[in-house]
């Protein structure tokens, strides 16, 4: 029997803002809205960059997790991330999606408190794994429930009971 991983379960209630920068990246996040694992996650994806994030969080509270896409990994971008951090609520996680695989940049971002750095183009399962790990470590799985229904022999109504419990829990 395969071991259940963090990406095989319903994610906790959370808010994620995505400033995708590229259409391909935004498209990946748009597909997550229909993914059953994200049923309790409020996901706002837009095709903007770090400047739009800074502007938004000057006015509104930051989410549990913010994803920033970029083509620019220069000192100017790093400075903008610092400015963005000053407008975010303490505990806001950040994931950066950039153009190149650069270990020095990765280490620098991790040192700044960024959760992870991914290289474009991103794959759906890779981003699901990163988001799931971030949310479970930040929020936990306290709102999840596992209910087991066991029937000793066929015809005792275990399937009907399981369906009724699932329906009642969903409501």
Secondary structure, DSSP 4 states (H G I P E B T S, - for coil): -PPP-GGGSPPPSEEEEEE--SHHHHHHHHHHTT-GGGTTEEEEEES--HHHHHHHHHHS---SEEEEE-S--SHHHHHHHHHHHHHSPTT-EEEEEESS--HHHHHHHHHHT--EEEESSPPHHHHHHHHHHHHHHHT-STT--------SSTTSSHHHHHHHHHHHHH-
